[in-house]
Amino acid sequence: MKHKTLYSIIILVIAIAAIIAIVFLAKKPVQAPSGDQNANQQPNSQDAAVNLITVAPTSIAVDHDSYLSSVTGSLPQFPQASDSFNKKISDGIMADVAKFNADASADYDAKLKTGGDEFQKEFADSKNGYYSFSVGSNIVQSNENYISVAVREEGFTGGAHGFHNVFTYNYDVKNKKEIAITDLTTLDNAASRSRAILSKKLAEAANVPKLDQDSATMMEDGTDPTVLENFQQFTFTQASITFYFGEYQVAPYVFGEQDVTIPRK
């Protein structure tokens, strides 16, 4: 009798354990099959498994403060690149800093002559300097094969609003040469893909179903494949190319700078 009772208790314990296991498995989320894991990834998903920044660039500060203006930020230099490539980056940025200082000084002198005491008070009350310039970099690639970087500048030298610029630099480390957009794709392909994306993007930004004729013409002029300069500003990875269109290039100032990413293939 004792053996029967013990046997019944063991059976009951096993049954309870089985029920608990079933309930636990029912609540556990189901994992997607391995074949579906890439279903929602973007065109540049193949870059996700690759570390594109394996050689860290150095940063050289360009900070400068004066009564008239302030300059903040830094410029990148790449140890795996040629001296001429690094010099092109530093010369370009420092030339823009010099231009900013000259423009700010000219605007100050002009407003001082026309605004007098009222402008001096406005200038003195301004925070973080009346005229300002900042520069920073978005490093897309920096490795033993390629360098791809977007340098962004923004500032104010008087007028109705400030300015925003982007300049890109692309370099083939092993062959020691700069990379042109025509090394990566045709201008016709760049134009057709960019226009398809921009038409939709700008229409959505304007909250209209379709761009009007003037807006469409401006966008098409700014992506004209016969004008190489339209596609000079770009960065790239193994999977994609990103084009940067400056203010007023494909849309009015209110829309700001535009960028478009297309697959390499």
Secondary structure, 3 states (H helix, E strand, C coil): CHHHHHHHHHHHHHHHHHHHHHHHHHHCCCCCCHHHCCCCCCCCHHHCCCCCECCCCEEEECCEECCCEEEEEEEEECCCCCHHHHHHHHHHHHHHHHHHHHHHHHHHHHHHHHHHHHHHHHHHHCCCCCEEEEEEEEEEEECCCEEEEEEEEEEECCCCCCEEEEEEEEEECCCCEECCHHHCCCHHHHHHHHHHHHHHHHHHHCCCCCCCHHHHHHHHHHCCCCCHHHHCCEEECCCEEEEEECCCCCCCHHHCCEEEEEECC
